[in-house]
Amino acid sequence: MFDRNKVDNIPEQTAVPVEIAFADGTAAKGKMLVPVGRSVADALNGTGSFVEFEPYGGDKSYLAKAQLASVRLVGVPKAPNLQARLVDVDGFDPHRILGLSAGAGRDELRAAYFALAKAYHPDRYATAELPQEVRDYLAAMARRINAAHAALEAPQKRQAARAEPIFTSAGR
């Protein structure tokens, strides 16, 4: 039978890029594996004595929390950088947002829209633990992609509707 409570496509752990300094003075860069729905702070302050760590180019291992001097998150974009990308000084250009040329056809529009919508859709990142700035950026990009698609699709739909009659009567 099927287990209705289990979802197969949700990862059980999230890889968070970190830089770890050990009590003996050495350091390592890699990914700390944190259970979905928990933060790095939750994993470090939890009841377990070990954390799961995968150094870049190495194998997964467990580190004793007592041997860790510090853990620093790396590679998280700053909020001003994300906000700067949302500001569009040139105005709203749907062709540029979707990466299309001015004479793109309906099939090209559809393919570009689906590719970008899939990449920026909020449901894709629903289980990932992301900073609020990143969530805001993804939501704003999804809105821009939808608006660009609507702006380019409406004239194409009107043109297609004019080209083919909806009903033709039989000759008398």
N, C-alpha and C positions, 0 to 999 in steps of 0.2 A: 504494500500500500504506500501511498504518498504521505509524507510528513508535511502537513499544512503549515506548521510553525517554522519550518526551516526555509530560509531563502538562500538559494545556491549562488546567486550572483553578487552577494554582498561580502566583501573581504572581512575576515575575522580580525585582521590587524592592519594598522596604518603605519607606513614607513615615514618617519620624520627625520629629515637631515639634521644632524647635530655634530658638534665638536666637543669631545669629552676630555677633560683634564683629570688625570689620576693622582692619587695621594703621593705616589713616588716621583711626580714631576713630569711624567711622560704624557703625551696627548695622542688622540686618535680621532679621525674623521670618519663618519659613516652614517648609517641609518639606525635610529632607535625604533624598535617595533613596539607599537602601543596598541592596546585593544581599541576597537572602534567605539566611539562614544566617550573615550577618556582622553585627557590631555597628558602631555609629558609630565607635568607637575603631579597629576594623579598617579601616574606610574611610579614616579620617584618617591612620592610620599605614601604610597600604599603599604599594605602589610607584608608583601613579599620581600625577600632578602636579595633578590636578583632582578636585573633588567635584561631584556633581550636586545642584543646589539649586533649589527652586521657592518664591519668595516668595509670601506670601498676596496674592492679587489680581494676581499677575504671571505671566510666562511662565517656563518651565523654562530654567535656564542652568547653565553650568559655572563654578565658582569655582576660582581658583588657590589651592592650599594655602598658598603663600608669603604670600598677602595676608590670611590668617585670623589674628586675634589670639586669639580664643577661641570655643568652641562650647559652648553650654549646652543640655541637654535640658530641655524644658518640657512641662507637662501630664501628668507621670507621677505618679499618686497615691501617697501615702506609705503604707507598710505598716500603721501603726496605724489609719488610716482604713478600710482594707480589713478588718482584723481586727475592728473595731468593728461593721461591718455583718454579720459572721458571727455575732456573739453575739446570741442571741435571749432577751431578758430576760422576755418574756411566755410563754415555752414554745413548743412546736412547734404551730403552727396551719397545717395543710395548705391550708385555704381561703385564708388570707392569702398564703401562699407562692405559690400558683398564681393569685391575684387573682380568686377566685371567690366568689360569694355562697353562703350555707349551703345553699340549695335547688337548687344547680346540677345540671343533668342530665348524663347520660353523654356526650352530644355536646359540651357546653360543657367538661366536664372534659378530654375528649380534645383539643379544639382548644387549650385553654390549655396543656396539657402539651406538645403538639407545638411550639407557638410558643416556649415557654421553653426546652425541650430543644434546639431548633435554635439559639437565641441563646447558650446557655451551654455547648454541647457542646465538650469539649476538642479534638476533631478539627478544629473550625472554626478554631482558633487554633494548630494544630500547626506551621505554617510561619512564624508571626509570632514575632518576637524580643521576648518579653515578660519583664519582671522576674519573679523567682520568686514574689513576693508576689501578683502578678496571676494567675499560673498556679494558685497555691494557692486563691485566691478563686474562680476559675472552676471548679475541681474541687469545692470545697466547695458551691458553688451548684448544680452538676449533681447532687451527691449529695442535697441538700435537695429539689430538684425531683423526683427519682426517688422519694424517700421519701414526699413529699407525694402524689404520684400513686398510689403503692402503697397508702397509707393510705386514700385516698378511693375507689380502684377496687375494693378487696377487698369492702367491703359491697355495692357496686352489683352485682358479679358474683354474690355469694351471693343477692341479691334476685332477679336475673334468672334464676338457676338454679332457684329455688323457683317462679317464675312459670310456667315451661314444663317439662312432663315430658320426660324424655329418651327414654322408650320407652312406648308404649301398645300394649297387645295388642288384637287384633281380638276383637270380641264372639263369644261361643259360641252 
